[in-house]
Amino acid sequence: MALTKVRGLGLGTLDDNITFSTSGKGVHLGVTSATASNLLDDYEEGTWTPAFDSGSGGYNGSDLSNITAFYTKIGRMVYLSASFQITGGGNVSVGDSLEFTGQPFAPVSPHTYRMGVVSINQAVGSNTLAVGVIASTSSTPGSMRAVITQVNGTVPASTAVSNYSISYPT
């Protein structure tokens, strides 16, 4: 039964997607009457392209390669994930940092800080890895900075895969 056929009768089960005829509409969640604070009116999934900005130590490469990056935007929150390698990078050490750009949505001011984690793995099942945090924007507007906080073994940024998970408000 399509949604257009159940007007005022309660929804029951739907056999199709719900599509609104105008923009700016959404679904009120967890309430029995319409309140703006419970309106989910923005959801989006897609890909994004992180771009190398600058780096230090083992992250002092020239570009990103083998990039896979996705985002989900729910309401005002953006959730990013990305995996890539550093072209021309060296061995990663504690304190090394990488700045990259390309987030799909601008953060809302004054919340220009991003929060996230990074793990760098040499190979699946290997004890050779590095971990770090993405704690703030860099001095360059629109950039994100990852800082390595722990290293186990020798982790070459050019062959190891860097995996990122980041969230921020818009």
Backbone as CSV, one residue per row, in Angstrom:
resi,resn,N_x,N_y,N_z,CA_x,CA_y,CA_z,C_x,C_y,C_z
1,MET,0.851,-1.165,0.000,0.000,0.000,0.000,0.899,1.231,0.000
2,ALA,0.779,2.078,-0.971,1.578,3.296,-1.059,1.113,4.307,-0.019
3,LEU,2.039,5.161,0.408,1.744,6.154,1.432,0.579,7.057,1.018
4,THR,0.464,7.368,-0.250,-0.604,8.264,-0.707,-1.981,7.646,-0.547
5,LYS,-2.063,6.351,-0.324,-3.348,5.674,-0.200,-3.797,5.492,1.244
6,VAL,-3.000,5.923,2.226,-3.353,5.697,3.622,-3.587,6.994,4.382
7,ARG,-3.902,8.055,3.714,-4.087,9.368,4.329,-5.008,9.282,5.537
8,GLY,-4.466,9.667,6.695,-5.251,9.742,7.905,-5.619,8.402,8.524
9,LEU,-5.200,7.292,7.961,-5.576,5.981,8.471,-4.467,5.317,9.280
10,GLY,-3.358,6.007,9.510,-2.195,5.365,10.123,-1.399,4.709,9.016
11,LEU,-0.112,4.624,9.179,0.728,4.184,8.074,0.729,2.678,7.864
12,GLY,0.642,1.877,8.905,0.759,0.433,8.697,2.109,0.115,8.097
13,THR,2.114,-0.653,7.047,3.372,-0.971,6.363,3.430,-0.232,5.043
14,LEU,4.630,0.167,4.676,4.842,0.863,3.411,5.562,-0.073,2.464
15,ASP,5.255,0.013,1.189,5.939,-0.811,0.211,6.805,0.024,-0.722
16,ASP,7.132,1.244,-0.303,7.924,2.117,-1.152,8.672,3.111,-0.268
17,ASN,9.584,3.866,-0.861,10.308,4.917,-0.147,9.391,6.110,0.072
18,ILE,9.651,6.870,1.115,8.907,8.105,1.357,9.674,9.230,0.682
19,THR,9.035,9.938,-0.207,9.651,11.057,-0.900,8.749,12.275,-0.721
20,PHE,9.344,13.377,-0.278,8.573,14.594,-0.069,8.503,15.389,-1.363
21,SER,7.377,16.039,-1.599,7.174,16.763,-2.851,7.872,18.120,-2.876
22,THR,8.290,18.639,-1.718,9.012,19.906,-1.661,10.227,19.751,-0.764
23,SER,11.220,20.596,-0.975,12.423,20.540,-0.146,12.145,21.136,1.232
24,GLY,13.018,20.864,2.182,12.874,21.422,3.518,11.934,20.637,4.405
25,LYS,11.445,19.522,3.938,10.557,18.675,4.740,11.393,17.585,5.401
26,GLY,10.841,16.948,6.432,11.568,15.898,7.117,10.640,15.026,7.926
27,VAL,11.215,14.305,8.868,10.466,13.394,9.725,10.681,13.818,11.169
28,HIS,9.602,13.957,11.929,9.710,14.253,13.354,9.904,12.941,14.097
29,LEU,10.976,12.844,14.882,11.320,11.608,15.572,11.085,11.728,17.073
30,GLY,10.478,10.716,17.667,10.349,10.640,19.117,9.342,11.577,19.748
31,VAL,8.443,12.165,18.953,7.437,13.079,19.503,6.083,12.793,18.850
32,THR,5.013,13.232,19.503,3.676,13.052,18.935,3.139,14.323,18.294
33,SER,3.879,15.434,18.469,3.519,16.673,17.782,4.797,17.287,17.225
34,ALA,4.655,18.082,16.199,5.799,18.643,15.491,6.584,19.631,16.355
35,THR,7.871,19.333,16.548,8.788,20.261,17.212,10.048,20.357,16.371
36,ALA,10.559,21.568,16.211,11.728,21.786,15.362,12.944,20.995,15.842
37,SER,13.093,20.830,17.146,14.266,20.143,17.673,14.256,18.643,17.377
38,ASN,13.125,18.090,16.984,13.029,16.663,16.681,12.833,16.395,15.190
39,LEU,13.091,17.383,14.358,12.900,17.240,12.921,14.194,16.800,12.253
40,LEU,14.181,15.631,11.638,15.302,15.162,10.830,14.989,15.554,9.394
41,ASP,15.683,16.587,8.917,15.389,17.085,7.572,16.638,17.168,6.698
42,ASP,17.719,16.516,7.133,18.948,16.545,6.346,19.699,15.239,6.531
43,TYR,19.779,14.444,5.489,20.540,13.202,5.495,21.169,13.044,4.123
44,GLU,22.461,12.731,4.103,23.149,12.593,2.826,24.332,11.648,2.999
45,GLU,24.603,10.848,1.982,25.777,9.981,1.928,26.494,10.241,0.626
46,GLY,27.815,10.096,0.638,28.558,10.296,-0.595,30.035,10.037,-0.413
47,THR,30.792,10.443,-1.404,32.242,10.333,-1.357,32.833,11.728,-1.267
48,TRP,34.060,11.810,-0.770,34.786,13.071,-0.729,36.228,12.792,-1.113
49,THR,36.994,13.824,-1.409,38.368,13.640,-1.864,39.340,14.392,-0.970
50,PRO,39.988,13.670,-0.029,41.014,14.334,0.765,42.195,14.708,-0.129
51,ALA,42.786,15.853,0.139,43.931,16.332,-0.642,45.078,16.677,0.303
52,PHE,46.301,16.302,-0.069,47.496,16.573,0.728,47.726,18.073,0.811
53,ASP,47.996,18.573,2.021,48.309,19.981,2.217,49.771,20.119,2.632
54,SER,50.147,19.485,3.738,51.546,19.495,4.187,51.723,18.393,5.218
55,GLY,52.964,18.079,5.514,53.237,17.041,6.494,54.583,17.255,7.151
56,SER,54.811,16.531,8.248,56.107,16.596,8.916,56.589,15.175,9.194
57,GLY,57.888,14.998,9.332,58.450,13.676,9.602,58.116,12.706,8.488
58,GLY,57.652,11.502,8.858,57.300,10.485,7.874,56.132,10.867,7.003
59,TYR,55.346,11.833,7.457,54.226,12.314,6.664,54.640,13.406,5.678
60,ASN,55.943,13.705,5.597,56.419,14.781,4.733,56.537,14.273,3.301
61,GLY,55.412,13.891,2.722,55.373,13.398,1.353,54.969,14.495,0.402
62,SER,54.379,14.086,-0.705,54.002,15.071,-1.714,52.547,14.970,-2.146
63,ASP,51.882,13.846,-1.840,50.518,13.673,-2.311,49.897,12.478,-1.594
64,LEU,48.602,12.265,-1.817,47.898,11.100,-1.300,47.618,10.161,-2.465
65,SER,47.668,8.854,-2.200,47.371,7.877,-3.245,46.469,6.784,-2.683
66,ASN,45.896,5.984,-3.567,45.004,4.888,-3.192,43.910,5.361,-2.233
67,ILE,43.245,6.424,-2.619,42.250,7.075,-1.751,40.885,6.388,-1.863
68,THR,40.297,6.105,-0.709,38.902,5.698,-0.596,38.318,6.549,0.520
69,ALA,37.282,7.327,0.234,36.749,8.238,1.257,35.239,8.387,1.110
70,PHE,34.529,8.272,2.248,33.073,8.371,2.288,32.649,9.342,3.381
71,TYR,31.437,9.876,3.249,30.869,10.704,4.314,29.401,10.360,4.498
72,THR,28.919,10.643,5.708,27.493,10.603,6.020,27.178,11.873,6.777
73,LYS,26.157,12.598,6.339,25.712,13.807,7.036,24.314,13.540,7.563
74,ILE,24.171,13.637,8.881,22.879,13.447,9.534,22.588,14.714,10.322
75,GLY,21.575,15.450,9.894,21.284,16.721,10.556,22.474,17.654,10.438
76,ARG,22.966,18.133,11.573,24.106,19.065,11.573,25.449,18.368,11.723
77,MET,25.495,17.033,11.851,26.765,16.324,12.068,27.249,15.649,10.778
78,VAL,28.552,15.755,10.558,29.204,15.106,9.423,30.151,14.046,9.963
79,TYR,30.110,12.860,9.361,30.984,11.746,9.733,31.782,11.356,8.500
80,LEU,33.109,11.491,8.595,33.994,11.197,7.475,34.799,9.939,7.756
81,SER,35.075,9.183,6.711,36.039,8.097,6.791,36.906,8.169,5.545
82,ALA,38.158,7.807,5.692,39.072,7.840,4.551,40.219,6.864,4.776
83,SER,40.712,6.301,3.687,41.915,5.467,3.698,42.791,5.941,2.547
84,PHE,44.087,6.082,2.808,45.008,6.477,1.744,46.450,6.203,2.159
85,GLN,47.364,6.369,1.199,48.792,6.274,1.449,49.417,7.620,1.109
86,ILE,50.609,7.862,1.655,51.324,9.121,1.424,52.395,8.887,0.371
87,THR,52.283,9.547,-0.774,53.286,9.432,-1.826,54.576,10.105,-1.362
88,GLY,55.672,9.361,-1.360,56.968,9.923,-0.978,57.176,10.058,0.516
89,GLY,56.295,9.516,1.325,56.435,9.612,2.780,57.516,8.680,3.300
90,GLY,57.989,8.952,4.508,59.003,8.128,5.152,58.412,7.338,6.295
91,ASN,59.256,6.941,7.253,58.789,6.211,8.429,58.121,7.183,9.395
92,VAL,56.978,6.809,9.916,56.190,7.664,10.799,56.699,7.547,12.233
93,SER,56.794,8.671,12.922,57.237,8.728,14.318,56.217,9.495,15.149
94,VAL,56.289,9.332,16.470,55.430,10.087,17.381,55.679,11.574,17.159
95,GLY,54.605,12.337,17.047,54.691,13.779,16.833,54.586,14.196,15.376
96,ASP,54.757,13.254,14.439,54.593,13.592,13.025,53.150,14.027,12.781
97,SER,52.972,14.923,11.830,51.610,15.379,11.549,51.371,15.465,10.048
98,LEU,50.100,15.407,9.693,49.670,15.510,8.306,48.497,16.468,8.253
99,GLU,48.563,17.422,7.361,47.437,18.314,7.128,46.836,17.966,5.777
100,PHE,45.492,17.850,5.738,44.828,17.586,4.481,43.524,18.368,4.426
101,THR,43.072,18.603,3.212,41.863,19.386,2.963,40.837,18.510,2.251
102,GLY,39.700,19.089,1.924,38.725,18.403,1.097,37.449,17.994,1.788
103,GLN,37.274,18.361,3.070,36.031,17.942,3.728,34.844,18.462,2.929
104,PRO,33.775,17.651,2.833,32.665,18.004,1.948,31.759,19.127,2.455
105,PHE,31.795,19.431,3.759,30.949,20.482,4.327,31.794,21.339,5.258
106,ALA,31.574,22.646,5.237,32.302,23.549,6.125,31.773,23.401,7.552
107,PRO,32.669,23.399,8.531,32.208,23.339,9.927,31.584,24.669,10.327
108,VAL,30.633,24.603,11.262,29.977,25.807,11.731,30.903,26.538,12.701
109,SER,30.931,27.845,12.610,31.710,28.641,13.545,30.889,28.826,14.817
110,PRO,31.443,28.772,15.988,32.855,28.685,16.320,33.370,27.251,16.430
111,HIS,32.613,26.267,15.985,33.027,24.864,16.100,33.914,24.457,14.935
112,THR,35.031,25.122,14.746,35.914,24.817,13.628,36.824,23.636,13.921
113,TYR,36.687,23.034,15.103,37.507,21.889,15.452,36.873,20.598,14.987
114,ARG,37.693,19.675,14.506,37.256,18.334,14.157,37.803,17.389,15.208
115,MET,37.137,16.280,15.402,37.629,15.251,16.317,37.692,13.950,15.541
116,GLY,38.727,13.182,15.782,38.813,11.915,15.087,40.042,11.139,15.473
117,VAL,40.196,10.003,14.837,41.339,9.125,15.084,41.918,8.681,13.750
118,VAL,43.182,8.299,13.790,43.854,7.740,12.626,44.614,6.499,13.069
119,SER,44.590,5.465,12.257,45.440,4.300,12.478,46.167,4.028,11.176
120,ILE,47.430,3.666,11.288,48.243,3.377,10.110,48.730,1.948,10.252
121,ASN,48.325,1.097,9.333,48.660,-0.319,9.404,49.558,-0.711,8.245
122,GLN,50.647,-1.407,8.576,51.564,-1.882,7.543,50.926,-3.028,6.764
123,ALA,50.292,-3.963,7.462,49.641,-5.099,6.808,48.597,-5.665,7.757
124,VAL,47.605,-6.323,7.205,46.574,-6.945,8.023,47.232,-8.001,8.914
125,GLY,46.924,-7.973,10.199,47.495,-8.919,11.148,48.887,-8.558,11.630
126,SER,49.436,-7.468,11.142,50.783,-7.049,11.545,50.723,-6.270,12.853
127,ASN,51.755,-6.408,13.684,51.863,-5.607,14.903,52.520,-4.263,14.619
128,THR,52.840,-4.013,13.368,53.462,-2.758,12.972,52.360,-1.760,12.661
129,LEU,52.207,-0.767,13.547,51.149,0.213,13.340,51.459,1.501,14.078
130,ALA,50.720,2.524,13.729,50.796,3.816,14.409,49.368,4.311,14.599
131,VAL,49.141,5.043,15.662,47.824,5.632,15.901,47.988,7.106,16.237
132,GLY,46.938,7.860,16.010,47.004,9.281,16.304,45.623,9.869,16.435
133,VAL,45.595,11.167,16.611,44.341,11.886,16.789,44.234,13.025,15.792
134,ILE,43.009,13.362,15.460,42.714,14.562,14.686,41.969,15.451,15.667
135,ALA,42.696,16.403,16.218,42.145,17.160,17.340,41.750,18.580,16.984
136,SER,42.222,19.100,15.882,41.876,20.486,15.580,42.158,20.793,14.128
137,THR,41.694,21.944,13.720,42.061,22.436,12.406,43.502,22.892,12.486
138,SER,44.108,23.013,11.357,45.468,23.529,11.303,45.410,25.040,11.198
139,SER,46.558,25.645,10.960,46.593,27.098,10.777,46.017,27.492,9.420
140,THR,45.848,26.522,8.521,45.281,26.779,7.207,43.774,26.567,7.261
141,PRO,42.954,27.588,6.952,41.504,27.396,6.991,41.079,26.248,6.070
142,GLY,40.181,25.408,6.558,39.687,24.289,5.766,40.536,23.039,5.840
143,SER,41.665,23.102,6.538,42.527,21.928,6.657,42.238,21.177,7.945
144,MET,42.571,19.898,7.949,42.484,19.063,9.143,43.876,18.535,9.427
145,ARG,44.228,18.403,10.708,45.567,17.955,11.076,45.484,16.671,11.897
146,ALA,46.225,15.661,11.464,46.363,14.413,12.211,47.749,14.403,12.842
147,VAL,47.825,14.048,14.129,49.105,13.979,14.844,49.280,12.566,15.395
148,ILE,50.417,11.957,15.108,50.707,10.595,15.554,51.075,10.624,17.036
149,THR,50.421,9.767,17.823,50.660,9.731,19.270,51.313,8.436,19.741
150,GLN,51.288,7.384,18.938,51.863,6.095,19.344,52.331,5.344,18.103
151,VAL,53.530,4.734,18.183,54.060,3.952,17.069,54.582,2.632,17.611
152,ASN,54.279,1.543,16.912,54.795,0.222,17.258,55.469,-0.346,16.014
153,GLY,56.790,-0.450,16.031,57.540,-0.948,14.878,57.855,0.165,13.898
154,THR,58.330,-0.221,12.716,58.648,0.729,11.659,57.446,0.828,10.733
155,VAL,56.896,2.034,10.627,55.675,2.240,9.851,55.959,3.230,8.718
156,PRO,56.184,2.724,7.499,56.427,3.623,6.364,55.106,4.177,5.815
157,ALA,54.953,5.480,5.842,53.700,6.119,5.402,53.425,5.885,3.924
158,SER,54.466,5.622,3.124,54.268,5.467,1.680,53.668,4.109,1.309
159,THR,53.853,3.087,2.144,53.290,1.774,1.821,52.211,1.343,2.809
160,ALA,52.233,1.875,4.018,51.197,1.555,4.998,49.922,2.312,4.649
161,VAL,48.781,1.783,5.050,47.497,2.426,4.774,47.064,3.226,5.998
162,SER,46.800,4.511,5.796,46.297,5.389,6.850,44.784,5.378,6.795
163,ASN,44.140,5.065,7.943,42.679,5.005,8.027,42.197,6.094,8.974
164,TYR,41.284,6.921,8.508,40.802,8.069,9.262,39.314,7.953,9.567
165,SER,38.923,8.428,10.741,37.521,8.550,11.124,37.379,9.903,11.811
166,ILE,36.531,10.767,11.266,36.445,12.157,11.724,34.974,12.563,11.820
167,SER,34.633,13.378,12.824,33.284,13.938,12.884,33.366,15.407,13.278
168,TYR,32.373,16.176,12.812,32.322,17.599,13.158,30.930,18.148,12.871
169,PRO,30.538,19.230,13.566,29.233,19.852,13.308,29.301,20.839,12.144
170,THR,28.174,21.002,11.451,28.107,21.995,10.369,27.191,23.124,10.773
